[in-house]
Amino acid sequence: MSIKILKLVNGDDVITTIVKSDGVVMENPARLMMFPDPETGNMGMALVPWCPYTDKKVFQIPLIHVIIIIEEEDVPEELTREYREKFGSGLVTPTKSDIIL
């Protein structure tokens, strides 16, 4: 399954895999949160469970609540790797620069 980022009408940015496209059925969604790094002054990013009050892993939302869907090929590789490690299969794929032939 490919990873996508959804921009929701409430302002949430959600990274997830989409199980079905009738409405939007998200599996293991995580909210992308930006925060300032007090040491460097740069912005950092964190992934937190989208709905942390339940152990549920699959959520269905109406498509009218989605402003935009960003496909996996347009998501930074570091972000997809982090998502897979924390919310997905747990498998970490090496970056191209880490592969030695």
N, C-alpha and C positions, 0 to 999 in steps of 0.2 A: 504494500500500500504506500502511496506517496503522501508526503507531508505537505500540508498547505497552511497558509496563514490567512485567517479571516478577520476582516475589519467589521465589527458589529456596529449597529446604529447607536448603541449606548456608549460607544467609545472604546470598548474592549478590543485589544488585539489578541487573537487566540491562535496558537499553533496546535495543529491536530492532524489526525488522519480522518478522512471522510469515508464512512462505510457505505452510505447510500446517498443519492442525490435527490430523492423525493423529500422535499424539505431539505434539511441538512442534518445528517446523523453523524455526530462527531464521536470519535473514540479516543480516550485519553487526552482530552483537551487541556492545554496549559495556557495561562495568561502571560503575556509578555509585559513586563513592567520595567520602565526606565527609572533610573535613580542617579543622582549626582554622586560621584566618588569624591568624598571630602579631601582626600589626599592629593589627587591630581586635578580635580575640577572638571574632569571629563565625565560624560554620561556613561553609566554602566547599564547592564540589562540582567534581569532575573526572570526565571521561569517558575511560576507558582501554579498549583492546581486551579483550574478555572472555577470549579465548584468544590471548595475544600470541606464542605459540611456533610459530605456523603462519601461512601466507598464506591458509589456507582461509577462506572468507567465509560458508559455510552449515553449520550444526550442527543435529543432531537430538538431542533429549533426550526421555526418557519423561515423559509428563504427570504422573506421580506425583512428579516432582522439582520441580513448580511448586506453590507455596502459593497465589498470587494473581496474576491478570492485570489490570493497570490499562489501560483503554482510552485511546486518544489524546485524546479530549475531556476526560479527567480529568488529563492530564499538562500541567504549565505550558508555555505557548507558548514561553518562552525556552529551555526544555530541548529541546523538539522541534526548534527552529530550530538550536540548537547541534549536536544529533545529526545532522541533515540536512547541515549544513555540514561536519562532520568525518568522518562515517561513511556518509552516504547519497549522494544525488545531487550534493551540493555547492551546490545552489540554495538561496539564502537568500530567504525570503519576508519582506517588510516587516511590521512590526506595524501594527495598525490606526491607531495614533497617528502612524505615519510616512507614511501615505497622504494625499496632498493632492488634493482634488477641485476 
